[in-house]
Amino acid sequence: MENSGPPAPDVRGGPVFLRFFQSGGVEKSQVLGQGGPAESWPESPRSGNVDNLPTLVNYHIPRTGGRSRTQFLSAVVGDQGVFNTMGQQKRDFDEYRRLPVEEKRNIRLIAGHMTLQCLKDVLQPMFGITFVRNPLLRTISHYNGFKSWTGHPINFWINKNNITLREFCLAGVREDILDNVMVRYFLDRQPGFMQIGEAHLAEALKNMHTYIHFVGLMEFTEESLRLLCGVLGVRDMPDIPRVGALNQERKLSGLDHKDREALFLVNKYDMLLYEHAVAQFQKFREAKAAG
């Protein structure tokens, strides 16, 4: 498939992957870390006392409802103990790295876009949380988001040149928002555009299982958050914020075949990762139902 359309603006400015860029599916799922199921974790509270929680990390893949999730988790742990790499209280993760150990222990929640290395550098014990989303819908969401993001160079490029969804997918503007993004979030080193392969998927799944202890599905945010609270032993569940990114206009049925082809081309391995997460959920659900 040839790349066509006006050249994309260079907004990368160096290493592309996860520049703290501010930016459907089946059902909720869980992926367990090497330490075993969350229920068997020594740091996982069973009394409902959130003071006994390990450091929660909301590992935010773009366009998966991460801001709403941070709002929810902040209500769980208390706003004073939140370290966020996004939003009005944005802080660089290097600031966290420089903190004394005692100050790190006072941080109850780390949230936002970050690299896999950031996740590895969180003081133990920690409990990694991420949500995945139908990759095709996630990409459409990013395209629509840029179209309305006034002042951003990609917004200017899209609207000035009437860039289609297909052209957006294939332009290689940023690897960290296109081209198997969910796989990329679990890689230490980033291949070039359209260079993701089976070995990268295997590495991503290994890292996901190692550093993430709960995976939810954005399409089923409420169910996923209820399940998460159950895993953590949180009895007083906060109100669940509305996830505004889910709307009917992003259905795949309205796309022409060229847009569909482009979406599948840049999400091939993300689809496999997503299917894996769904399968893990189904196993988890069966285990819960069995008692």
N, C-alpha and C positions, 0 to 999 in steps of 0.2 A: 504494500500500500504506500503510495507516494505521499510525501509531505507537500502540502500546497498552501497557498495563502500568503499574506504579507509576512515578512520576517518578524519574529517575536522580539520584544524589548529585552535587553540584558538586565535582569533585576537580581542576578545571583550574587555578585560582589564577592566571589570567593567560593569556599566550600558550600555546596548547595543544601546539603541535608540538614534539616531542622535548625533554621536560623532564628529560633524563637519567633517564628512568623505568625502574627495574629491573623491569624487568618481573618428496595427495601430488604428482605431477609426472611428468617424463619422465626425462631424464638430465642429466648435468652440462653446463655451457655456459660460453662465454667471450664477453665483450663487450670489444672493444678500444678503447683511448682514441685521441685525435686524434694522439698521438705515434707511432702505428703498433703493430704486433704487439709483444708483450713480448720476443719472441726478437730483435728488431732494436734494442731499447733499449740505448744505450751503457752504462747502469748495471746492466744485467742480467747477472750473472756466468755465465760458461760453465765456470769452473774448479772449481765446487763450493765456492768460498770465500765463506761467508756474510758476511764482513766487507765485501765489495764490494756488498752489497745496498743499494738505496735504502731510505728509511724506509718500512716496510710499514704500511698503515693498514687495520685490520679494521673496515670500516664496517658496523656491526652493526644490521641491521633486526630488530626484535623477533620472537622465536619462530622464528628460523632457525638455531639451534644456535651462536650467536655466542660463548658462553662456552667451549664445547668448542673452537671454532676459535681463540680467543685462547690457550687452553692449548697447543694444537698449535703455533701460531706463536711462542709464547714459548719453546718448546723449540727452535725453529729458530734464533732470534736470541739467546737467552740472557735469563734473567729480569731481569737488572740493567738492561736497556735498554728496559723496558716502561712506557708511560704508559697507564693504564687509567682510563676514566671510570666503571667499574662495579666491584662486588665489594668485598672488604675493603680493597683498596688504591685505592679510588675517589678520583679527583682531578678537579677542575673544569677544563674545557678552557681557561678564561681563564688558569689557571696556566701552561699551555703557551705561550700567546700572550705572556706576560710574560718568558719565559726568554730569556737571551742566545742569539744565534745558535749560539755554540760548544756550549752545553748542549743546544740542540735537535738538533745533529748527533750527539750521543751517544745520542739516543733511537732505538732500532731498530724499535720497534713501538708504534703508537698504536691503541688498541682501545676498543670500547664504543659505546653509543648516543651519537650526536652529530648536529649539524645539518650541512646541506650547506655552510654557511659555514665550519664547523670544517674540513671536508675541504679546502676551498679555501685555508685558512690554514696548512696543513701546509707546513713548509719543503721546498723542492724540492732534490734529486729525491725524489719519493715514488711509491709503487706502491699504488694503491687496490685493495682486495679486498672483495667483498661476496658473499653467498650469497642466493639467492631461494628461495622455497618455494611450492608450490601454495597460492594465496591462501585458498582455502576451508578447507583444513586448517590453515593458519596462524591463521585467525580462530577456528576451533574450539579450537585449542590455547590461545589466549588466554582464551577463555571457561572452559575447564576449569581453566586455571591460576588464574584469579581465584576460582573456586569453592572451591579448596583453600588460598588464600592468607589464612590466619587473621590478622585484625587490619587488613587493608586495607579501606577504606570501600566499595570495589566488591564485595569478598567479602561484607561485611555486607549490602549492598543486594541482591545476587543471592540469598543464602540466606534472608534474612528474607522476601523477597517471592516466592520460588520463580520467579525470572526465567528464562524460557526462552531458548534460543539466539537465536530470532527477536527477542525483546524486547531482548536484549543488543545485537544488531546494529543495531537501529533506534533505540535510545535516544539516540544521539549523546553518550555519556558522554565519550569522548575521541576526537578525530579521529586522533590519532597512534597509536592501537591498532586503530582500525576505519576504514572508509571509504577503501579504496584506499591502504593504508598504504605499500606499496612505491613507488607513484607519488609520494606525499607526501615520501618520504625524498629525492627528487631534485628538489624544488621550492625556490626561494628564498623565495617567499611562499605562505602557506597559505590556501586558500579555506575557507569554512565547511563545515559538515557537509552531505554530499550535493551539493556544488558542483563536484566534480571533473568535467572534461570532456575532449574530444579535444585541445584546446590544451595542457592540463596534461600529458597523456600525451606529447605531442610534446616538450614542454619537459623532462620527466623523462628521456626516452630520449636527448635531446641531452646533458643533464648526465651521465647514466650513461656515455655514450660518451666524454665529455670527461675525467671525473675518476676513473673506475673502469677498471682494466686487466685485472681478472680477475673473472668472475662464475661461481660454482659453484652447484650444486643441492643443497639440504639433503637431499633424498631419496636422493641418491647422494654422500653426504659423503666416503666413503673414496676413491672414484674421482676426485672433484673435487680433493681434497687431493693425491692422487698427481699429477694433472695440473698443479696449481699448483706443486708442487716441481719438476716438469720444466721449467716455464716459467721459474722462478727459477734453475734450475741447481743446486738443492740435492740433493746426492747422498746424504747421510746423513739419511734421512727418519725423523723421530721416530715413536713409537707413536701411532696414531690413537685419540683418546679416543672413548669411546662417546657417542653422541648420544641422550640419554634421551627426548627429546621425541617420537620416532617410535614410536608404538604402534598396535596394530590397532583399539583402541576408537574411534579418531577417523575411521574409514572413513565416507565419505559415504553408503554404502548404508543405514545405520541411521537416517537422518534422515527426518522427514516432509516433505511438500512445502512447508509454510509456512517451515520452517527453511531448506530449500534455496533458496527464493525470496529470503529475506532475505540469505543468504550471497552469492548472485549479485548482488543489488542493490548491496551495499556493496563488492563486489570486481570490478565490471565492467571497470574500466580496469587494475586489477592483473592480471587474467587476460590482458589483451592484452600488458602488459609481460612477464609470465611467458612467454607464447608467443614473444615476440620473443627472449628469452634462450635458449629452447630451440632456436629456428631458428639463432641464432648458434652455438650449440654444434655443431649438425649440420654447419654449414659448416666449423667448426674441425676437427671430427673427420675430415671428408672430406679436408681439406688435410693433416692429419697422416698419414692412411692412404696418401695419394698420395706421401708422402716428403718 
